[in-house]
Amino acid sequence: MLDSLLPMLNGLISLPWWGYVLVALTFTHLTIVGVTIYLHRHQAHRALDLHPLLSHFFRFWLWLTTGMITREWVAIHRKHHAKVETPDDPHSPQQVGIKKVLWDGISLYRAESKNTETLEKYGHGTPQDWAERRLYVPHTGKGVVLMLLVNLALFGPLGLTIWAVQMAWIPFFAAGVINGLGHFWGYRNYEVADASTNIVPWGILIGGEELHNNHHTFASSAKFSSKWWEIDIAWWYIRALETVGLTKVNKIPPELAYDTAKQHIDVETVKAVVANRFQVMAQFAREVMRHVHREELKTADRTDKEALTLLKRTKRLMVREAALLDAASRARLNSALERFQRLHTVYTMKQKLQATWQRSAATHEHLLHALQEWCHEAEATGIQALREFALKLRTYSLAPSRL
């Protein structure tokens, strides 16, 4: 019956019902690709360069489908990174609540876009050419109206539905889901100081932006996926465009390499550890902290239900970035560390390892001595997992560039 009604609703292009669905999904996906590749990775973080024609195509398409101004988007996003999870963060659910960001994130964006101090401080390096000054900035609303007229002409009244989906997609998924859920719920590969999370490991629906914890860890990287099973579809597009000369990748996350013949800490070890510190701490959590926690669970007194419950709850708290723990979580963690000595030891060693590269104005020589001392202390604890990690740390070296 639906197919029989479609001829009365057609514009210049006649499609079956699934064709209109496919058009809507294609249009919205193209908008998402424009946001993540052009606005985010290219303009905000300079993680890649775009050919001028491709750059302007994305700018034009985003004018049609979102009405967003490049300078405003870039400035707000850069401020988010600079002030993340603080009262000055333009859209932190840790500050204003998840409901506000998820369902009304667009109002937070609009409010911050009117902050001239934000635009002046964080909006540098964005386009200021004739098209930007005479078309995109003074006529932000006319682009979406033009898109509506084009949709109506092409698809008839159903074009209005396609247009409505286009208009709602970015405000909900980008301003709401990524800025909201991306700092509230999900899994974390890296324990950075902010609350960023990866929402799902398949960055397809929102072009790779779902891998938000990875991005906050390596903000200047053009690639958002970290694990082999994570998919960043925009990275596939970037690589494809690179083969035809339309993009040039400037930076991707560093990679740990191992030289098994090297059994001592040297300057190369220091450089590798500092450059890959987030991967190092992720390995420490996986190979030391979780291993020792499992051993404690195996040997725990099963009749002591209170201690057993405390121990089980400690696993996540030990790995979590200390600054993100609330008072109740810190108290629970401290109670567990007082009760289980081996957990206290590995947690202390975690803090000491982090401190080696957090020292201000530390030279390579100072870091070299600090890592040497850490390895000696780790081996002296008598904890096998710590000893093995210290031996492994000695083999770290800088991996060759993958660009």
C-alpha positions as CSV (number, residue, x, y, z in Angstrom):
1,M,0.0,0.0,0.0
2,L,2.9,2.4,0.9
3,D,4.4,1.8,-2.5
4,S,1.1,2.7,-4.2
5,L,1.0,6.0,-2.4
6,L,4.6,7.0,-3.2
7,P,3.9,8.3,-6.8
8,M,1.8,11.0,-5.3
9,L,4.6,12.0,-3.0
10,N,7.5,12.0,-5.4
11,G,9.7,14.8,-6.4
12,L,12.2,14.8,-9.2
13,I,13.6,11.4,-7.9
14,S,11.2,8.5,-7.4
15,L,12.4,5.8,-5.0
16,P,10.9,2.8,-3.2
17,W,10.3,3.3,0.6
18,W,13.7,1.8,1.5
19,G,15.4,4.1,-1.0
20,Y,14.3,7.2,1.0
21,V,15.6,5.5,4.2
22,L,18.9,4.9,2.5
23,V,19.1,8.5,1.3
24,A,18.4,9.8,4.8
25,L,21.1,7.6,6.3
26,T,23.6,8.5,3.5
27,F,23.0,12.2,4.0
28,T,23.4,12.0,7.8
29,H,26.4,9.8,7.6
30,L,28.1,12.3,5.2
31,T,27.4,15.0,7.8
32,I,29.0,13.0,10.5
33,V,32.0,12.3,8.3
34,G,32.3,16.1,7.8
35,V,32.1,16.7,11.5
36,T,34.7,14.1,12.5
37,I,37.2,14.5,9.7
38,Y,36.9,18.2,8.8
39,L,35.8,20.0,12.0
40,H,37.3,17.6,14.6
41,R,40.4,15.9,13.3
42,H,41.5,18.5,10.8
43,Q,40.4,21.9,12.1
44,A,40.3,21.4,15.9
45,H,43.4,19.2,16.4
46,R,45.4,19.5,13.1
47,A,45.8,15.7,13.2
48,L,45.6,15.6,9.4
49,D,45.7,18.0,6.5
50,L,42.9,18.1,3.9
51,H,43.1,19.0,0.2
52,P,41.5,22.5,-0.2
53,L,38.7,21.2,-2.4
54,L,37.7,18.5,0.1
55,S,38.0,20.9,3.0
56,H,35.6,23.3,1.3
57,F,33.2,20.6,0.3
58,F,32.9,19.6,3.9
59,R,32.5,23.2,5.0
60,F,29.7,23.7,2.4
61,W,27.9,20.5,3.3
62,L,28.0,21.3,7.0
63,W,26.6,24.8,6.2
64,L,23.7,23.0,4.4
65,T,23.0,20.4,7.0
66,T,23.9,22.0,10.4
67,G,24.5,25.7,10.0
68,M,27.5,25.4,12.2
69,I,30.4,27.9,11.9
70,T,33.8,26.3,11.9
71,R,35.4,28.8,14.2
72,E,32.7,28.4,16.8
73,W,32.8,24.6,16.8
74,V,36.6,24.5,16.9
75,A,36.8,27.0,19.8
76,I,34.2,25.2,21.9
77,H,35.8,21.9,21.4
78,R,39.3,23.1,22.1
79,K,38.0,24.7,25.3
80,H,36.4,21.4,26.3
81,H,39.8,19.7,26.1
82,A,41.5,22.6,27.9
83,K,38.9,22.8,30.7
84,V,37.6,19.3,30.7
85,E,35.3,18.3,33.7
86,T,35.8,21.7,35.3
87,P,33.1,24.4,35.7
88,D,34.5,26.1,32.6
89,D,33.9,23.0,30.5
90,P,31.2,24.0,27.9
91,H,29.4,20.6,28.2
92,S,30.5,18.4,31.0
93,P,27.9,16.0,32.4
94,Q,30.0,15.8,35.5
95,Q,29.2,19.5,36.0
96,V,25.7,20.0,34.7
97,G,24.3,16.5,34.8
98,I,23.9,13.8,32.2
99,K,20.2,14.6,31.4
100,K,21.1,18.2,30.5
101,V,23.9,17.3,28.1
102,L,22.2,14.3,26.6
103,W,18.9,15.8,25.8
104,D,19.7,19.5,25.6
105,G,23.4,19.6,24.6
106,I,22.6,21.9,21.7
107,S,21.6,24.7,24.1
108,L,25.0,24.4,25.8
109,Y,26.7,24.7,22.5
110,R,24.7,27.7,21.5
111,A,25.3,29.5,24.8
112,E,29.1,28.9,24.5
113,S,29.1,30.0,20.9
114,K,28.1,33.5,22.1
115,N,31.1,33.7,24.4
116,T,33.5,36.0,22.5
117,E,36.3,35.3,24.9
118,T,36.1,31.6,24.0
119,L,36.2,32.3,20.2
120,E,39.1,34.7,20.5
121,K,41.2,32.4,22.7
122,Y,40.5,29.0,21.1
123,G,39.2,29.8,17.6
124,H,42.6,30.6,16.0
125,G,43.6,29.1,12.7
126,T,40.1,28.5,11.3
127,P,39.0,29.7,7.8
128,Q,38.6,33.5,7.4
129,D,38.3,33.6,3.6
130,W,35.7,35.4,1.5
131,A,33.2,32.5,1.6
132,E,33.5,32.3,5.4
133,R,33.1,36.1,5.9
134,R,30.4,36.8,3.3
135,L,28.4,33.5,3.1
136,Y,28.8,31.0,5.9
137,V,29.0,33.3,8.9
138,P,26.4,36.0,8.1
139,H,24.0,33.5,6.5
140,T,24.2,30.4,8.8
141,G,20.4,29.8,8.7
142,K,20.1,30.0,5.0
143,G,22.1,26.9,4.4
144,V,19.6,24.6,6.2
145,V,16.7,26.4,4.4
146,L,18.4,25.7,1.1
147,M,18.9,22.1,2.1
148,L,15.1,21.9,2.8
149,L,14.2,23.2,-0.6
150,V,16.6,20.9,-2.3
151,N,15.2,17.9,-0.4
152,L,11.6,18.9,-1.3
153,A,12.5,19.3,-4.9
154,L,14.3,16.0,-5.1
155,F,12.0,13.8,-3.0
156,G,8.7,15.7,-2.7
157,P,7.0,16.0,0.7
158,L,9.1,13.0,2.0
159,G,12.0,15.3,1.6
160,L,10.7,17.2,4.7
161,T,11.1,14.0,6.7
162,I,14.6,13.4,5.4
163,W,15.5,17.0,6.2
164,A,14.1,16.7,9.7
165,V,16.3,13.6,10.3
166,Q,19.3,15.6,9.0
167,M,18.6,18.5,11.3
168,A,18.2,16.3,14.4
169,W,21.1,13.9,13.9
170,I,24.1,16.1,14.9
171,P,22.4,17.9,17.8
172,F,21.4,14.6,19.4
173,F,24.4,12.3,18.5
174,A,27.2,14.8,18.7
175,A,26.1,17.4,21.2
176,G,24.1,14.9,23.2
177,V,25.4,11.4,23.0
178,I,29.2,12.0,22.5
179,N,29.4,15.0,24.9
180,G,27.1,13.4,27.4
181,L,27.4,9.6,27.4
182,G,31.0,9.9,26.2
183,H,31.8,11.4,29.6
184,F,29.4,9.3,31.7
185,W,29.0,5.7,30.6
186,G,31.1,3.1,28.7
187,Y,34.5,1.4,28.9
188,R,37.9,2.9,29.2
189,N,41.2,1.8,27.6
190,Y,43.2,4.5,29.4
191,E,42.9,6.0,32.8
192,V,43.2,9.7,31.9
193,A,42.3,12.4,34.4
194,D,39.0,13.2,32.8
195,A,35.9,11.0,32.7
196,S,35.9,10.2,29.0
197,T,34.7,6.8,27.9
198,N,34.4,4.7,24.8
199,I,30.7,4.2,24.3
200,V,31.0,1.2,21.9
201,P,34.0,-0.4,20.2
202,W,32.5,0.0,16.8
203,G,32.8,3.7,15.8
204,I,30.4,3.5,12.8
205,L,27.1,5.2,13.9
206,I,28.9,8.5,14.7
207,G,32.0,8.1,12.5
208,G,34.4,6.9,15.2
209,E,33.5,9.6,17.7
210,E,32.2,6.8,20.0
211,L,35.8,6.0,20.8
212,H,35.9,9.1,23.0
213,N,38.3,7.8,25.7
214,N,40.9,6.9,23.1
215,H,40.5,10.4,21.6
216,H,41.0,12.2,24.9
217,T,44.1,10.1,25.6
218,F,45.6,10.9,22.2
219,A,43.8,14.2,21.3
220,S,46.1,15.1,18.3
221,S,45.8,11.7,16.7
222,A,43.9,11.2,13.4
223,K,43.1,7.7,14.4
224,F,40.7,7.0,17.2
225,S,40.8,3.2,17.5
226,S,43.4,1.6,19.8
227,K,42.5,-2.0,20.1
228,W,42.5,-4.4,17.2
229,W,38.8,-5.1,17.7
230,E,37.9,-1.4,17.7
231,I,36.5,0.1,14.4
232,D,37.0,3.8,13.5
233,I,35.2,4.0,10.2
234,A,36.4,7.6,9.6
235,W,40.0,6.4,9.9
236,W,39.2,4.0,7.0
237,Y,37.9,7.0,5.0
238,I,41.0,9.0,5.8
239,R,43.3,6.2,4.6
240,A,41.3,5.8,1.4
241,L,41.4,9.6,0.7
242,E,45.1,9.6,1.5
243,T,45.7,7.1,-1.3
244,V,44.4,9.6,-3.9
245,G,46.2,12.6,-2.3
246,L,43.2,14.3,-0.6
247,T,44.4,13.8,2.9
248,K,47.8,13.7,4.8
249,V,47.9,12.2,8.3
250,N,50.1,14.2,10.7
251,K,49.9,12.1,13.8
252,I,48.7,8.8,15.2
253,P,49.1,7.3,18.7
254,P,52.6,6.1,19.6
255,E,53.3,2.4,19.7
256,L,55.3,0.4,22.2
257,A,58.1,-1.7,20.9
258,Y,60.2,-4.3,22.6
259,D,63.9,-5.1,22.3
260,T,64.2,-8.4,24.2
261,A,68.0,-8.2,24.0
262,K,68.0,-5.1,26.1
263,Q,68.0,-5.8,29.8
264,H,68.8,-2.4,31.2
265,I,67.2,1.1,31.5
266,D,68.7,3.6,29.1
267,V,67.6,6.9,27.6
268,E,65.7,5.1,24.9
269,T,63.7,3.3,27.5
270,V,62.9,6.6,29.2
271,K,61.7,8.2,25.9
272,A,59.6,5.1,25.1
273,V,58.0,5.0,28.6
274,V,57.2,8.7,28.6
275,A,55.8,8.7,25.0
276,N,53.7,5.6,25.7
277,R,52.9,6.3,29.3
278,F,49.2,5.7,28.8
279,Q,49.8,2.3,27.2
280,V,52.4,1.5,30.0
281,M,49.8,2.2,32.7
282,A,47.1,0.2,30.9
283,Q,49.6,-2.7,30.7
284,F,50.4,-2.3,34.4
285,A,46.7,-2.4,35.3
286,R,46.2,-5.5,33.2
287,E,49.3,-7.5,34.0
288,V,50.0,-6.5,37.6
289,M,47.0,-5.0,39.4
290,R,44.4,-7.3,38.0
291,H,46.7,-10.3,38.3
292,V,47.4,-9.7,41.9
293,H,43.7,-9.0,42.6
294,R,42.8,-12.4,41.1
295,E,45.4,-14.0,43.3
296,E,43.9,-12.3,46.4
297,L,40.5,-13.5,45.5
298,K,41.7,-17.1,45.2
299,T,43.3,-17.0,48.6
300,A,40.6,-14.9,50.4
301,D,38.7,-16.3,53.4
302,R,35.3,-17.4,52.0
303,T,33.7,-17.2,55.4
304,D,34.5,-13.5,55.7
305,K,31.8,-12.1,53.5
306,E,32.5,-8.5,54.4
307,A,36.1,-8.8,53.3
308,L,35.2,-10.7,50.2
309,T,32.7,-8.1,49.1
310,L,35.2,-5.3,49.8
311,L,37.8,-7.1,47.8
312,K,35.6,-7.6,44.8
313,R,34.6,-3.9,44.7
314,T,38.2,-2.9,44.8
315,K,39.2,-4.2,41.4
316,R,37.8,-1.2,39.5
317,L,38.8,1.3,42.1
318,M,42.4,0.4,41.9
319,V,42.6,0.9,38.2
320,R,40.5,4.1,38.2
321,E,42.2,7.5,37.9
322,A,42.5,8.7,41.6
323,A,41.2,12.1,40.8
324,L,37.9,10.7,39.5
325,L,37.1,8.8,42.7
326,D,34.4,10.3,44.9
327,A,34.8,10.3,48.7
328,A,32.9,7.1,49.3
329,S,35.0,5.3,46.6
330,R,38.3,6.6,48.1
331,A,37.3,5.4,51.6
332,R,36.4,2.0,50.2
333,L,39.7,1.7,48.3
334,N,41.7,2.8,51.4
335,S,40.0,0.3,53.5
336,A,40.8,-2.5,51.1
337,L,44.4,-1.4,50.7
338,E,44.8,-1.4,54.5
339,R,43.4,-4.9,54.7
340,F,45.2,-6.5,51.8
341,Q,48.9,-5.8,51.9
342,R,49.8,-7.1,48.4
343,L,47.1,-4.8,46.8
344,H,48.6,-1.9,48.8
345,T,52.0,-2.7,47.5
346,V,51.0,-2.8,43.8
347,Y,48.9,0.3,44.2
348,T,51.8,2.2,45.7
349,M,54.0,1.0,42.9
350,K,51.4,2.3,40.4
351,Q,51.5,5.7,42.0
352,K,55.3,5.8,42.0
353,L,55.5,4.8,38.4
354,Q,53.1,7.6,37.4
355,A,55.2,10.0,39.5
356,T,58.3,9.3,37.4
357,W,57.0,11.3,34.4
358,Q,54.9,13.8,36.4
359,R,57.9,15.5,37.9
360,S,58.2,19.1,36.7
361,A,61.3,20.0,34.6
362,A,62.7,16.5,35.0
363,T,65.6,15.8,32.7
364,H,66.2,12.5,30.9
365,E,68.9,11.7,33.4
366,H,66.6,12.2,36.4
367,L,63.9,10.1,34.7
368,L,66.5,7.4,34.0
369,H,67.5,7.2,37.6
370,A,63.8,7.2,38.7
371,L,62.9,4.3,36.4
372,Q,66.0,2.4,37.5
373,E,65.0,2.8,41.2
374,W,61.4,1.9,40.4
375,C,62.5,-1.4,38.8
376,H,64.8,-2.3,41.7
377,E,62.0,-1.6,44.2
378,A,59.5,-3.6,42.1
379,E,61.7,-6.6,42.1
380,A,62.4,-6.3,45.8
381,T,58.7,-6.6,46.7
382,G,58.8,-10.3,46.0
383,I,55.5,-10.1,44.0
384,Q,56.0,-12.1,40.8
385,A,53.8,-10.0,38.6
386,L,55.7,-6.8,39.6
387,R,59.0,-8.5,38.9
388,E,57.9,-9.6,35.5
389,F,56.6,-6.1,34.7
390,A,59.9,-4.6,35.7
391,L,61.8,-7.0,33.5
392,K,59.5,-6.2,30.6
393,L,59.8,-2.4,31.2
394,R,63.6,-2.7,30.6
395,T,62.9,-3.9,27.0
396,Y,60.7,-0.9,26.0
397,S,62.0,1.0,23.0
398,L,60.7,3.6,20.5
399,A,58.7,2.1,17.6
400,P,59.5,3.5,14.1
401,S,56.9,5.9,12.7
402,R,53.9,4.2,11.1
403,L,53.0,7.2,9.0
